[in-house]
Amino acid sequence: MTIQQIDTLIKLPEVCRQAGFGKSAIYEMISTGLFPEPIKLGCASRWSQLEVQDWIARQKRARRVA
């Protein structure tokens, strides 16, 4: 039996808080392909909690390699 994680959609202020970057830096990293793109819901943007957490985990792994 596998445990399925529940994904939630989070707003930009929460993305910034978790990632430790301001909104301009987040959007710059998105434009260069270094950060997950938002999901568009009409005119609103939301991010996958699981994708943001995966990005953070990859940053942690990368520091061990460097």
GICORTA-V198939 format. One record per residue. N is the residue number from 0. RES is the residue in three letters. PHI is phi in radians with two decimals (* if undefined). BURIAL is I if it has 16 or more other C-alpha atoms within 10 Angstrom, else O. D_CENTER is the distance of its C-alpha to the mean C-alpha in whole Angstrom. Layout:
n->N res->RES phi->PHI burial->BURIAL d_center->D_CENTER
n->N res->RES phi->PHI burial->BURIAL d_center->D_CENTER
//
This chain:
n->0 res->MET phi->* burial->O d_center->28
n->1 res->THR phi->-1.85 burial->O d_center->24
n->2 res->ILE phi->-1.62 burial->O d_center->22
n->3 res->GLN phi->-1.61 burial->O d_center->19
n->4 res->GLN phi->-1.38 burial->O d_center->16
n->5 res->ILE phi->-1.66 burial->O d_center->15
n->6 res->ASP phi->-1.61 burial->O d_center->12
n->7 res->THR phi->-2.15 burial->O d_center->12
n->8 res->LEU phi->-1.74 burial->O d_center->10
n->9 res->ILE phi->-2.05 burial->I d_center->9
n->10 res->LYS phi->-1.47 burial->O d_center->10
n->11 res->LEU phi->-0.97 burial->I d_center->9
n->12 res->PRO phi->-1.01 burial->O d_center->11
n->13 res->GLU phi->-1.25 burial->O d_center->10
n->14 res->VAL phi->-1.05 burial->I d_center->6
n->15 res->CYS phi->-1.07 burial->O d_center->9
n->16 res->ARG phi->-1.08 burial->O d_center->10
n->17 res->GLN phi->-1.21 burial->O d_center->8
n->18 res->ALA phi->-1.42 burial->I d_center->7
n->19 res->GLY phi->1.41 burial->O d_center->11
n->20 res->PHE phi->-2.24 burial->O d_center->11
n->21 res->GLY phi->-1.36 burial->O d_center->13
n->22 res->LYS phi->-1.12 burial->O d_center->12
n->23 res->SER phi->-1.11 burial->O d_center->14
n->24 res->ALA phi->-1.17 burial->O d_center->12
n->25 res->ILE phi->-1.05 burial->I d_center->9
n->26 res->TYR phi->-1.17 burial->I d_center->11
n->27 res->GLU phi->-1.15 burial->O d_center->13
n->28 res->MET phi->-1.15 burial->O d_center->10
n->29 res->ILE phi->-1.10 burial->O d_center->10
n->30 res->SER phi->-1.14 burial->O d_center->13
n->31 res->THR phi->-1.73 burial->O d_center->14
n->32 res->GLY phi->1.40 burial->O d_center->12
n->33 res->LEU phi->-1.70 burial->O d_center->10
n->34 res->PHE phi->-2.48 burial->I d_center->6
n->35 res->PRO phi->-1.05 burial->I d_center->5
n->36 res->GLU phi->-1.33 burial->I d_center->8
n->37 res->PRO phi->-1.31 burial->I d_center->8
n->38 res->ILE phi->-1.71 burial->O d_center->11
n->39 res->LYS phi->-1.53 burial->O d_center->14
n->40 res->LEU phi->-2.14 burial->O d_center->16
n->41 res->GLY phi->1.17 burial->O d_center->19
n->42 res->CYS phi->-1.66 burial->O d_center->19
n->43 res->ALA phi->-1.60 burial->O d_center->16
n->44 res->SER phi->-2.03 burial->O d_center->12
n->45 res->ARG phi->-2.37 burial->I d_center->10
n->46 res->TRP phi->-2.00 burial->I d_center->6
n->47 res->SER phi->-1.25 burial->I d_center->7
n->48 res->GLN phi->-1.00 burial->I d_center->7
n->49 res->LEU phi->-1.15 burial->O d_center->8
n->50 res->GLU phi->-1.17 burial->I d_center->5
n->51 res->VAL phi->-1.14 burial->I d_center->3
n->52 res->GLN phi->-1.13 burial->O d_center->6
n->53 res->ASP phi->-1.13 burial->O d_center->7
n->54 res->TRP phi->-1.06 burial->I d_center->6
n->55 res->ILE phi->-1.08 burial->I d_center->8
n->56 res->ALA phi->-1.07 burial->O d_center->10
n->57 res->ARG phi->-1.14 burial->O d_center->11
n->58 res->GLN phi->-1.14 burial->O d_center->11
n->59 res->LYS phi->-1.13 burial->O d_center->14
n->60 res->ARG phi->-1.12 burial->O d_center->16
n->61 res->ALA phi->-1.12 burial->O d_center->16
n->62 res->ARG phi->-1.21 burial->O d_center->18
n->63 res->ARG phi->-1.26 burial->O d_center->20
n->64 res->VAL phi->-1.36 burial->O d_center->21
n->65 res->ALA phi->-1.22 burial->O d_center->22
//
